[in-house]
Amino acid sequence: MTSAWQIQQITQKIHRGAVIAYPTEAVWGLGCDPFNATAVARLLALKERPEHKGLILVAASIEQFSWLLEGLTVGEMTQLSASWPGPNTWLVPHQNRVPEWITGAHDSVAIRVSAHPLVARLCAQTGPLVSTSANPSGLPPAKSRLRIEQYFHGQLDAILNGELGQSSKPSTIRDLRSGQVLRSA
């Protein structure tokens, strides 16, 4: 089991601009501080992912997104609350509260509250993190630490040890305003 000390060490690295790998519900993820432009640029370069596509933010609780959810209707907040924590990513209007390097070319930002206990513990310390599958674009997401090391050859600042959750597919992505499903689990 990952200790509180290990979580604290990785939290400090993230605050200093680290790019890390960590287990999620279905696959290994890459993460960093979403407000650190240099860290996000490194993460995008490692993934060979263009900035215009945007990135997902993950948090420990809906309260960690309160600054972003101001202005949503009661019905929209109820939808979010009912689906979290869990494998549900929602596109919500960012209202220019999130940097372009996260939102890409979109007027919304993808957010989710993780049900993975290790991700929740980490985000409880760091605040919301970037959450994207740990793989170079075009290759399958990593499902093991060995695959992380094969893909990234020591280019990550830390790997948070832990087990993947029981989900077989990444989270469902749904637009909060239109209800449209962009990716189903």
C-alpha positions in Angstrom: 0.0 0.0 0.0 1.2 3.5 -0.8 2.1 5.4 2.4 1.1 8.9 3.3 4.8 9.8 3.1 5.0 8.6 -0.6 1.9 10.6 -1.4 3.5 13.7 0.2 6.7 13.2 -1.7 4.9 13.0 -5.0 2.7 16.0 -4.1 5.9 18.1 -3.5 7.2 17.0 -6.9 3.9 17.9 -8.6 4.1 21.4 -7.0 7.6 21.7 -8.4 6.4 20.9 -12.0 6.7 17.1 -12.1 5.0 14.9 -14.7 4.0 11.6 -13.0 2.3 8.3 -13.9 -0.4 6.8 -11.6 -2.9 4.0 -11.7 -6.6 4.9 -12.4 -9.8 2.9 -12.5 -9.0 1.3 -15.9 -5.5 2.3 -17.2 -2.4 4.1 -16.1 -2.6 7.8 -16.3 -0.2 10.7 -16.7 -0.7 13.8 -14.6 0.7 17.1 -13.6 -0.4 20.5 -12.2 -2.8 21.8 -14.8 -1.8 25.4 -14.0 1.9 24.8 -14.7 2.4 25.5 -18.4 5.8 23.9 -18.5 4.7 20.7 -16.9 1.7 20.5 -19.2 3.9 21.1 -22.3 6.2 18.3 -21.1 3.2 15.9 -20.7 1.9 16.8 -24.1 5.3 16.2 -25.7 5.7 12.8 -23.9 2.3 11.8 -25.3 2.9 13.4 -28.7 -0.6 15.0 -28.2 -1.5 18.3 -29.8 -2.6 21.1 -27.4 -5.8 21.8 -29.3 -7.3 18.5 -28.3 -7.5 19.5 -24.6 -7.0 17.4 -21.4 -9.1 16.0 -18.6 -8.9 17.2 -15.0 -9.4 14.8 -12.2 -10.2 15.6 -8.6 -10.8 13.9 -5.2 -14.2 15.5 -4.8 -16.8 17.7 -6.5 -15.8 20.5 -4.0 -12.4 20.7 -5.6 -14.1 21.9 -8.8 -16.4 24.4 -7.0 -14.5 27.4 -8.6 -15.3 25.9 -12.0 -18.9 24.9 -11.4 -20.2 28.3 -10.2 -23.2 29.3 -12.3 -24.4 25.7 -13.1 -28.1 25.0 -12.6 -29.3 22.8 -9.7 -30.2 20.1 -12.3 -26.7 20.2 -13.7 -25.1 20.0 -10.3 -27.4 17.1 -9.4 -26.3 15.2 -12.5 -22.6 15.7 -11.6 -23.1 14.7 -8.0 -25.1 11.6 -8.9 -22.3 10.3 -11.2 -19.3 10.9 -9.0 -17.0 9.5 -7.8 -16.9 7.2 -10.7 -16.0 6.6 -14.4 -17.8 9.7 -15.7 -16.1 12.6 -17.3 -18.2 15.7 -18.0 -17.6 18.6 -20.4 -18.5 21.7 -18.5 -18.2 25.4 -19.6 -14.8 26.7 -18.5 -15.8 30.3 -18.4 -12.1 31.2 -19.1 -11.2 29.9 -15.6 -8.9 27.2 -17.0 -5.8 27.8 -19.1 -5.9 27.2 -22.9 -3.3 24.5 -22.6 -5.9 22.5 -20.7 -9.1 23.4 -22.7 -7.5 23.3 -26.1 -9.7 24.7 -28.8 -12.9 24.1 -26.7 -15.3 26.3 -24.7 -15.6 23.5 -22.2 -13.3 21.5 -20.0 -13.4 17.8 -19.3 -13.6 17.0 -15.5 -14.1 13.9 -13.4 -14.0 12.9 -9.7 -12.1 9.6 -9.4 -13.3 6.5 -7.6 -9.8 5.2 -7.4 -8.7 5.5 -3.8 -5.1 6.3 -4.7 -6.0 9.0 -7.2 -8.4 10.5 -4.6 -5.7 10.5 -1.9 -3.3 12.2 -4.3 -5.8 14.8 -5.5 -6.8 15.5 -1.9 -3.2 16.7 -1.4 -2.5 18.4 -4.8 -5.9 19.7 -5.9 -7.2 18.8 -9.4 -4.6 17.2 -11.7 -4.3 16.6 -15.4 -5.5 13.0 -16.2 -4.7 11.5 -19.5 -3.9 7.9 -20.5 -0.3 7.0 -20.2 0.7 6.2 -23.8 2.2 8.0 -26.8 -0.6 8.9 -29.2 -1.7 6.0 -31.3 -0.4 3.3 -28.9 -2.6 1.4 -26.4 -2.9 2.9 -22.9 -0.5 1.4 -20.4 -2.0 -1.3 -18.2 1.2 -2.1 -16.3 4.2 -0.3 -14.7 6.5 -2.2 -17.2 4.6 -0.7 -20.1 5.0 2.8 -18.6 8.7 2.3 -18.4 8.8 1.0 -22.0 6.8 3.9 -23.3 8.6 6.7 -21.4 12.1 5.4 -20.7 12.8 7.2 -17.5 11.4 10.6 -18.7 8.8 10.8 -15.9 9.6 12.5 -12.6 7.7 9.9 -10.5 5.5 6.8 -10.7 2.9 6.4 -8.0 2.9 2.7 -7.2 -0.5 1.0 -7.0 -3.0 -1.3 -8.7 -5.4 -0.5 -11.5 -9.1 -0.4 -10.6 -11.5 -3.0 -11.9 -12.9 -1.0 -14.9 -12.1 -2.5 -18.3 -12.6 0.8 -20.2 -11.8 4.5 -19.7 -14.5 6.8 -18.4 -17.6 7.8 -20.3 -17.3 11.4 -21.6 -20.5 13.4 -21.8 -21.4 17.0 -22.5 -23.2 18.4 -19.5 -25.2 21.0 -21.5 -26.3 18.9 -24.5 -26.2 15.4 -22.9 -24.3 14.1 -25.9 -22.1 11.1 -25.2 -18.7 11.6 -26.9 -17.1 8.3 -25.6 -18.9 5.5 -23.8 -17.3 3.1 -21.3 
